[in-house]
Amino acid sequence: MDRVTLNRLPAGSPHFKSMYRQHKQSDYDLIKSVCEFVDNVLKCKNIHINTRVLDSRIHTITISDDANGFENMFEPGISNPFNMGHMRAGHEDNDEMSQFGIGMKAGAISTGDKMDVYTKVRGKYYHVELDFIEMCEREEDSFSPNQNEITYEHYKSKHPFEKGSTIVLSSIRHSIYTKTTQDDITVYLTKHISDIYNDFIQKGIMIYVNKNLIYPAEDIYECAECAPFTKRFEIYKHNDNYYMKNMNDTHYYEYDNKTNTIKSIDKKLFKKFVSDKSKPIAYLKTTFVYYKHLPDEELPCGLTDIYRNGRRNGSWLKNGSKNNGSKNYNKSRIDIEDKELAKLLGLTFNKNISENIKNNETSAFQLFISKSCEGLSADTSTASFKKLQEIAKNHKIDKHSVLGEVGPKPVKIEPVSKPEPVSNPEPVSKPEPLPVAQVEPIQTKPKSAKSVIEKKSTIVRTHYKNKIPLELFAEMADDIKQHLDVYSNSEFGVEIFNIWNKMKKE
């Protein structure tokens, strides 16, 4: 038989320009882009994020860390972190945050036209330059960044730590963020980074935005007003079916993928599919925030946050009740480790959660969430609500006494109770804006001061419980001194001082 000679088609390899166009139009916004850089260094101790705003536009974004630098930057091919198809061993490791291997480069391209990296590798210092416009114009080696060795002095002029890397994004696209001020961008980044990385911040990583330390936020599932209502579940998989165990009362449930339903099962049947050695593929918890004072936040409305290894990737928004609002005080959280499961639940390449994914996994998890919300209703006419009131009473939780302010109003389902706002047409009592206007300047101060105190108290309690290093509180100490007169005259202030003194002695 004659041997056939095969000739290769001269298809060629892609030019950087094609990838540049692709990522430039990808679904990134500013926070998604910044988080791509933070994700790579979550095992370090310090991360500094700084922005420079000129003429109401972001001019540069700088991210610095004290990790180990770009250790594989001299490796050939896909092992190199600057390779556009970079795939190191960590991408297959569930303990690693990196999911698809393109995040840093895609985030940089979608944000600006240039990225400069200053890093320490094997005891030497380097500057790596990725000028994306210049790379698009090259005829050869279009993917290769420029690099040169620099002095320690040059490195330190760009980088605040003795090791690690500083990344500078410049020629920022106007489309990535609207006109802004330095204060506004600081608030924006702080809020979102706090939401996404709060688990890491609680464990001690110190993240600064424009020199402001991000303090740990309170765990809504553990706070005094919500903990009595928090329910916890473990989710397992056997073949194509999913099983859920209620850790509060040991009820068991099975999801049947053929009928797309869940049903209660007994322990014996559960053990048939889930052994004592089986490891949960996910953890679910749900709470009821009706009694929680949330001055600056909207109701969760059935929101479910999805976390992988402590990092919030996004949320499902479809679990609230649109008609009567009875589920508007419910909030849930799913924790997973497996990267493949994350994709099945809707995780995208830029670590966002898509709600458009329909498969066995999303169906099972949505039904499990609905089951977890049973009994958590803000409909004041139901027996469930009365049980919740009893729980609150037993735990001495008073909805109207949190900081002396009235929380969100009860949800009244029956339209019959709505006509009762005949007291509402009492705009005659509202025209009393004269006394309100006079008292307001005096009331506003103590009100905000009290909320400051409550926040600081929560931070101290959280960190004291978790034994976080004392230096984390340096900035808080300044706040305490500034509000000394208010702190010393409040219940929260006394608590802060007592715990603060204990910590200093330890």
N, C-alpha and C positions, 0 to 999 in steps of 0.2 A: 504494500500500500504506500502510495506516494506521500511523503511528508509535506504538509501544508505550511507554507511560510506566512506568518502573521505580521503585518506591519502596524505599528502604532499610529493612531491619528494624532496630529500635532495640536491637541486640544489646549495644551499649555496650562500653567498654574494660574490661579486668580491673582490679580493685582490688588494691592492694598486699597486702591480707589474704590473697588466694588464693595469691600467690607466696610469701608468708611461711609459710603452712602447708606448701606444697610443699617448700621448702628446709629448713624446720625438721625435716622427716622424711627428709631425703636421707641418703645413705650416707656421712656424714662422721664421722671421729673427730678427736681433737685434733691429731694430726700432719698429717693431710690438710688440715685447716683452716689451720694455721699456714703450711704450705707454699704455700697459695694466695697469701699475702701475700709470701712470700720469692720466689716465681716472678716476680713483677712487677718486682723490682728487682735481678735477678742481674747487671746490668751496672754496678752501683755498686761501691764499694770496701769499705764497712762496713755490716753489718747487726747490730743489737742486738735480742735477744729477751729480754724479762723477764717473769716471772710473779710474782704476789703471792698467797700462800696464807694463808687465815685459817680457823681452826677445821677444818683438814684439807681444805678445799675451795679450788679455784682461784677467786680473787676477781677478778683482772684479768690480762689478757695484753696486753703492749705490744710492738709491733714498730716499730723506728726504722731509717731508712736515710739515706744521703747521696746519693740519686739526684736527679732534677730536679723532684720534686714532681708533683702531679696537674696536668700542663700544660694539659689540655683540659677542666678542670672547669667552664669557662664556655661551652663549646661546646653548641649545642642538640642535642636528640635523642640518637640512638644513638652519637654521637661522644663524649659525656660519660662519663667513667669511672664516674660514680655512677648512670648509667642502667642499669636492670635488664636491658636487652637490648643493652648496650654492645658495639659492633662497630667497633673502629678498624682501620685498614689492617693493622696488625700481626697481626691474627688470620688473615689470609690468607698471612702471611709465614712460611716454614718456619724462619727464624732466630729468630722470636719464640717464647717459651715458652708464651704464652697460647694455649689450644686452642679453647675454646668461648665465651669472653667473659663468663661469668657467675661465674667462680670466686671472686673476692674477695667479692662480695655473698652468694653461696650459703654460702661458708665462714663469713662473719660471722654470718649468720642462724642457721646450724646450731649455732654456738658460744655465742652470748649474745644478750641482748635489746637491746644498745646498742653502737654503734660511734662513737667520736669520732676525727676526723682533724685533725691540726695540720700544715699544709703551707705551703711557700713557693712562690708562683707569680708570675712576672713582677715579682720584687722586692718583692712584698707578702706579708703573712702572713695565713692564714685558719684558722678553726676550722669544720669541717663536722661536723654532728651528725646521726646516723641513730638515732633512738629508735624501734625497730621496733614497740613496743607502741603508742606515740603515733601512728605512721604508719598502723597498722591501724585506729585509731579515727577517723581523718579522713574527712570526707565527700568532700572535693575535694583534688586534687593529692597523692594519697596516696603517690606515688612520690618526691616531691621532698624531699630532705634540707634541713635548716636550715643556713644558713651565715652567718658574719659575719667582717668583717676584724678582726684582733687586732694588738696591738703586738708589736714585736720581743721585748720582755721576756717577754710572755706566751708567745710561741712558744718562746723559749729555756728557759722554765721547764718545758716539756713535751718538748723535743726536744734531743738532745745535739750535733747538728751545725749548721753554718752554712747548710746547704741540705738539701733532702729533706723527708721526712714522718715523722710518728709516728702510729701507729694504736693506739688503746686499745679493747680489747674488754672489756665489763663485763657484770654480771648474767649470769655464766657459767652455762650449764646443768649441772646435776649429772650428766646423762646423758652429757655429752661426755667426762668422765674421772672415775674413781673417787676416793675419799678418798685424799689424798696428803700429802706434806711437800714443803717447798721443795727439799730435797736430792734426793728421789725424782723430782720433776718435772724437775729439771735433768738428771739422768742419762738419763731417758727421752727428752727432747727432743734432748739432745746426741747420743745414740746414733743416733736416726733421722735427724736432720739430717746427721750425718756420713755415714751410708749413702747418703742421697739426693743430696747435693751435693758429694761428695768430689772430683769432677773440678774443680769451681769452686774449692774450698778449696785444691787443689794448685796452681791457677793464681794464687792470691794473694788471693782475696776473703776478708775477715776477718769471720767470723760468731761472735758471742758469745751464749751462753745464760746468763742471770743472771750476767753479768760474767766468765764463763769462756770463753776463746778455744777454739774447736774446732780442734784440730790435724789436719793431713791424715793420713788412714789410708794404710797401705801398699797398693800396687797388687798384689793377689794374683797377677796374671798376669806381673808383672815381677820378683817377689822371687826371691832366689837359689834357694830350695827348689822353686819351681814353674816358673820361666822355661824350663828345659830341656824341659819337657813341654808348654808352651803351643803350641797350634796356631791358626793364623789363616786366615780365609776371607773372600772377597768374594762377595756375592750380587747377581745381576743379574736383570732381567726382560725377556722378549721376548714380545710378545703376552700370552697367558695362561700361559705357561710360565716357570719360574724355573730359574736356572743358578747353580752354585756353583763357585768356583775355590779350591783349596787353595794358599795362599801359601807353605806350607812345602815342598811337593814338586811343585807344579804338576799335581795331579790335577784332573779336571773332572767335574762331575756335572750331570745334568738332572732336573728334576722334571716328570713328566707328569701334568697335572691330570685327564686322562681315566681313568687307571688308579690315580691317587694313589700313585705309586711314584717312586723315584729310581733312576737307573742311571748307571754310569760312562760317560763319552764321551771321545773323543780331542780333542786341541787343535784339530784342523782343523774338526770339527763344532762345537765351542764357539765358534770364531771366526766361524762362519757366522751365529750369532745374536747374538754379543757382539763388537762392534768395539773397536779400541784406544781409540776416543773415548768409548765407553760409560762411564757413571758408575755405580758400584755403588749399589744402593738400600739396602744394609745391609752391615754388617760383623759377622762372628761370630768369637769366640775362645773356646777351651775349654782348660782346664788340669786338672792332676791334683794334688790337695793332700795326697796320702798322706804326703809327707815334710815337710809344713809343721807347725810347732808352733802349735796353735790352742788355747791354754788356756781362753779364755773364749767360744769359739764352738762351735756344733754343726757336725757334718759337713754339707757342702752338699747331699749326697744328690741330685745331678743338677740342682740349682737353676740356672735360667737367668734372669739379670737382663736386663730390657729398658730401654734408655736411649734418650732422644731429646734430641739436642744436649747430651749430657753429664749430663743429669738422669735419675736412676733413677726410673722410673715404677712399677715393680712387677716381679713375677717369675712365671715358669711353674715349677710345682713337680713336674710329672709325669714328669720325665726320669730319676729315680733308679731303682734296682732294688729292688723291695720284697721279693723272695724271698731272695736271697743276699747282697745288699749290695755286690756287686762294683763297682757304679757310684756308690757313696756318696761317693767322694772326687773326683767330677767336678763341675766348676763351669763354667758358660758365661755369655757376655755377648753380647747383640745391640745394636748401635748403629745408629740410624736418624735421618733428618732429616725425612722427609716426614710431614706431619700426617695425610694420608689413609691412608697405610700404617699409621701408629700406631693409627688407629681400627680398621682391619681386623685388627690383631693383638690387639685387645681393650682399647685405651685408653678409659677412661670419662671422663665430664665432670669428675670430681674427681681425674683423673690417677692412677687406679689401673688395674691390668691384670686384666681378667676372663679366666678360663680357660674360660669356657663358650662362647666364640665358635668356630664351626666354619665354615671356608671354605677356599678354595684357599691363601690366604696362611698361615693357621695350620698347615694340613697340610704345606705345603712346608717351612716353617721348622722344624717339629717333626722332620721327617725329616732335614733338614740337621743339626740338633743331634745326632740319634742317630748320623749318619755321622761327625760331628766327634769323638764319644766313642769311636769304634772304636780298639781298641788301648790304651785307658786303663782297665785293669781291676785291681781290688785282689784278685782271686781268685788267691791265691798258688800255686794248682796249675796255672796256665795259662802258655803260652809268652809271652803278652803281658806278664804280670807280670815274667817273667824278663828280658825286653827293657827294661822300665822300670827294673829293678834295675841293669841294665848302664849305662843312661843316668845313673842316680844315681851309680853308682860312678865313671864317667868325669868327672862334674862334682864329685866329692868331696863328695857329699851323703850324710850319715849320719843315718838316721832317728832313731837313739837318742842322738845327741850334741847335739841342739839344746838349749842351756842346761842340759846335763847331765840332761835329763829324757826319759823314754820317751814317744814320741808314741802316737797311737791304734794299737791292736793290729791286726795283719794280719787280713784277712778270710779265714776258712777255710771253704770251701764244703762240703767233704765232711764228713758227719756223723761219719765214722769218726775224724776227728781231734779231734772234740769229746769223746769218751770219755776222751781223754788227760788232761782235767782231773781225773784221779785225784790229781794233785798239788794240785788245788783243795781236795778234802776235807781238805787239810792245815791245817784251821783251828787245828791245834795250833801252827803257826808264826805265825798271825795273833794268837792270844792273847798274843803278845809285846807287847801294847799298852803294857806298862810302859816298855820302852826307847823305843817310838815316842812315847809321851806325854812322856817326858823330853826327847827330842831335838827334838820338834816346835817348841816355842817358839823354838829356836835356828835350825832349818832354815827356818821360815816367813819370817823377815826377809830373809835373803840371797836367797831364791827370788823374793819380790815385788820386791826391789830390782833383781835382775837383769832381771826382765821390764820394769821401769820404764826401765832403762838401754837395753835392746834397742829399746824403743819410741822413746825419744828419739834413739837412733842412727839409726833408720829415718827419722825426721822430718828430721834434719839432712841425711842423705844425699839424700833426695828433693828438699829445697829447694835444696841446694847444686847439684845436677844441673840443676834448673830455673831457677836464678838468681833466686830470689825475694828481695824486699827484706829487708834485715837486721832491720828493725824488727819483722818477724813473729816474731822469736825472743826478744823482750824477756821474755815470761813464762817461756820455757824456760830462760833464763839464771838466773832465780831458782831453778828446780828443780835446775839443775846445782849451784848454790851449796849448796842444802840437802842434796844427796846427795854432797857433795864427797868424803867419805871412801870411799864405795862406788865412785864413778865413777873415782877415781884408781887404784883397785886392780883394774880390770877391762879386758879387751880392748875392750869396747864403749865404756867411758869414755874410754880413750886415743883411740879413733877420733873420739869427739865433740869432745874438746878440740882435736885436730889440725885437723879441718874447721872448727870454730868459730873458731879463730885465723886460718885462711886467709880465712874470710869477713870477719872484722873488718878484715883488711889490705886486702881488695879494696874 
